[in-house]
Amino acid sequence: MYGDGVLTLDPVKPRVPGALMFKEAGEAASVVAGQLADNAARMRRLGEALRTLSPRAVVTCARGSSDHAATFAKYLFETRLGVLTSSAALSVSSVYGSEQDLEGVLFLAISQSGKSPDLLSAVKAAKDGGAFVVAMVNDTASPLAQIADETIPLAAGPELSVAATKSYIASLSAIIHLTAEWSRDADLLGALKRLPALLEQAWALDWTPAADALKDARNLYVLGRGVGYAAAQEAALKFKETCGLHAESFSAAEVQHGPMALVKDGFPLLVFAQDDESRASVETLIAEMAGRGADVWSAGATDAGTGALPALRAHPVLEPILLIQSFYRMIHGLALARGYDPDQPPHLNKVTETV
């Protein structure tokens, strides 16, 4: 049974596979609502500080789902702020012990636990190199929160399922909040306030047809572009860790190079599209893939044919978040249909102790 976010084992009622993931993913709307309210003053202050600092670049630092959130941050910072953003190679500090000149750089570390040794090593090295370190972290008592110059609480609450869901969405909402305050984008900030209600609607959308089609799949591609590429990365990871299904994520532009060779009759693809400058090219790709006989499922595209999945229209920066929320419900059902427990992926732990 459940109580205060803690799972206890009932000797009469065995643990229900996937119950934690389903419950936690469904909490995303309330998590975001609380986070936006709790962080409002902090984000305004940090936005002002970043305008004063005017960092010459941003370096992101994360693993797993948090690194997919960092991809989202890259596209948002570069398109909305014009600030060059790059992902840190954590082994540069944790394995090779190299020093870097990060004076005048914003170093953004994103983590649910804030405890991974290689991430902490990279953050310490960044501070030694002169960076201004901001941590987006769910556990505000973690070592990461203690090291950072500024901490942004994700406020997702306990996340006990190994597969991250609500903490990933909380990371995306925090990134948008920071971007809106940093850039003084009132339109984006206003749109963000509507995200909790939209997440509730997205959670109710039915993507069962895609789950039925993928029940016996062995491989697939997940595609997105621009701010939607992070959603494709996250979906591909979830296919692997919760369903035992080999999935690879690609930019809808990059897939047209080498990976295209595998796309033949019946090859499955899941394609995400948001209503921005990238959508036309993504829709062209969908038509081309369908013409090759691929089994194409798409969300967010117009006139996507029989494989179209329901999606909400919103500010284009919000749409990838809504798509991943609908996806979480679908992947939960697919994992169970394939005989997996999405709460307990094989060989995985909640905190990965890489060095």
Secondary structure, 3 states (H helix, E strand, C coil): CEECCEECCCCCCCCCCCHHHHHHHHCHHHHHHHHHHHHHHHHHHHHHHHHHHCCCEEEEECCHHHHHHHHHHHHHHHHHCCCCEEECCCHHHHCCCCCCCCCCEEEEEEECCCCCHHHHHHHHHHHHCCCEEEEEECCCCCHHHHHCCEEEECCCCCCCCCCCCHHHHHHHHHHHHHHHHHHCCHHHHHHHHCHHHHHHHHHCCCCHHHHHHHCCCCEEEEEECHHHHHHHHHHHHHHHHHHCCEEEEEECCHHHCHHHHHCCCCCEEEEECCCCCCHHHHHHHHHHHHHCCCEEEEECCCCCHHHEECCCCCCCCCHHHHHHHHHHHHHHHHHHHCCCCCCCCCCCCCCCCCC
